[in-house]
Amino acid sequence: MDQFLLSLITGVFIGGIAGYLGTLMVIKKMSIAVDPLSHLILPGIALAILWGFDISLGAFMSIVIGMVLIWLLEVKTKLSTETLIAVIFTLGAAFALAILPEEEIEGVFVGDISSITFLSMIISVLLSVLIFIIIRKIYSKMILAEVSEELAKVEGINYKKILFIYLISVAIIVALGAKIVGGLLTASLIAIPAATAKNLGRSLSQYSMLGLFFGILFPVLGIILLKFFPLPAGILITLVSGVFFFVTLAFKRK
């Protein structure tokens, strides 16, 4: 299959669910968490490139190991989570830079869309659809819990359980997004579409659907622009996202 089409399909599905997930992150004021997560995937991507296995698998394993390591260090040292995140993701970035050949570094940090294969496209589509179905089911429960955790308990909602499901879903999408925008620009797939949707949305349902829409639109435009500009797709997607965000600020409701 043509590489452009593979990239476009992958970008549509991963970008769409990333934007949809991002609408919850913005509501919960968790958008800043995407950046540390994206740094945690760098060692996994680097090892995947060196050892020749799928970078999304390497990225996901790296996130899980990084999160467990942060938790263990927090228990043992009593240092704050923010401090430990800064330490771990800085070391992760340094490790990736140390072991990678110079010509591979750009792909790790800003993505290499030419690495998408037919199999990885199929896996990305299936996982994105599965995550969308799951998040669709728990979306209103998470909103209710954000408004009042006590009210959520009265309604029989296990908030810790749905939060765990949500965070695992975010980790998977961050790992999948590494194919498109690399380890440094993942926030552009999650936070910027949601922030743009927030500028225009006039209701919760409209806001969530706009997050999905912009999540699809930005990768599509960025990948199309590859035909005209000699820049990595991750950079183009991020720049397109930023332009739309600032344009929609003019239409933001007070």
Secondary structure, 3 states (H helix, E strand, C coil): CCHHHHHHHHHHHHHHHHHHHHHHHHHCCCHHHHHHHHHHCHHHHHHHHHHCCCHHHHHHHHHHHHHHHHHHHHHHHCCCHHHHHHHHHHHHHHHHHHHCCHHHHHHHHHCCHHHCCHHHHHHHHHHHHHHHHHHHHHHHHHHHHHHCHHHHHHCCCCHHHHHHHHHHHHHHHHHHHHHHHCCCCCHHHHHHHHHHHHHHCCCHHHHHHHHHHHHHHHHHHHHHHCCCCCCCHHHHHHHHHHHHHHHHHHHCCC
